Amino acid sequence: MIGSMPVDARTLLHELTKEARDLDIGNTVARVSASQLTSLVFYRDFVSRNKPVVITGAIDHWPALQSWTMNYITERMGEAKISVARTPHGRADSVVRLDGSQYFALPEEEQMPVQEFFTSLCRENSGEVIYAQAQNNSLPEEFGPLLKEVADLEWATLAFGTNPEATNLWIGGDDSMTSFHKDHYENMYAVVKGRKVFTLLPPSDAYRLYFQTCTVAQYRRNATGKLHLEPEEPSRGLPWATVDPYPPSDEQMEASKLAHPEYWDPDLPPPLQVVVGPGEVLYLPSLWFHHVRQEARADVCVIAVNFWYEMAFDCKAAYAKLADQLAAELHSNSHAN
Ligand SMILES: O=C(O)CCC(=O)C(=O)O
């Protein structure tokens, strides 16, 4: 026995991981042309199975694909201010280890005109990283003048049976990353400029992400003008995934292999990786764990629009909750032993 769990709970979870891949998910994310995809096929082959897919050719008609240069966006937006997240390293909303403690680090949040945002984004080596990543229905709420240059994905809306609850615009550079997490939404993620690299794990694999309860803290500027982490008052804890799939140094990679053996285990199927390019849309099913990094290449910045649809709290959601609970139990027992 490990604590109160049978000793083979870990083996059973490994089997679940392998079986989910063998039966349906596979080891790659398929690409399907929008011309072959009706709402019914999309629902039958992907939504009902909670299975990711990249759809090509679905947004070729969006004027945004051609028009959204930095100059054009600046001109359309004028003096309107947008929400911007700022960190020293580009890893907002992620686990940061400091003086022997683990913090869940929220970014400093600012409002600034788009012109100032783009100027800072283009400035190299400022020692800080900014990312327009507000998830408050930001396309209509903050970028209203650009709204008409994208269109709803009507076939997806039909498959989900509801209009999107939020439509968010994301603008950032190569240094911004989004740490592993899951959302209680069905997500249609459309890339307009640059590339997004998604690392994905299904809900069954929660135990491979080593969630730990971290103290919530936020970056704030101190008297010398530097960003530093300030724990929230009153103090609160948040369980968050501690695995970083791109450790910044060889040393940190070795440390991660020791701390997170089931993430890197060569006997388990590796996380799925998919690169989503301009004009492509990723269907990211609800409750899938995702880590996101970006590659601007010649574009200077990466721009994407995502649509969040309400998810069904069905039996798949119940299985996912069980997987989360087993993961928490397994790791709390590993610490205790
Ligand atoms: O693009 C990103 O940086 C993160 C996207 C994301 O996490 C989401 O759409 O849920």
The ligand as an ORCA input file, in Angstrom:
! r2SCAN-3c Opt
* xyz 0 1
  O      -2.023     31.637    -26.492
  C      -1.718     31.491    -25.332
  O      -0.676     31.973    -24.871
  C      -2.595     30.708    -24.375
  C      -3.909     30.271    -24.926
  C      -4.750     29.554    -23.922
  O      -4.298     29.112    -22.894
  C      -6.173     29.356    -24.182
  O      -6.676     29.763    -25.250
  O      -6.851     28.751    -23.319
*
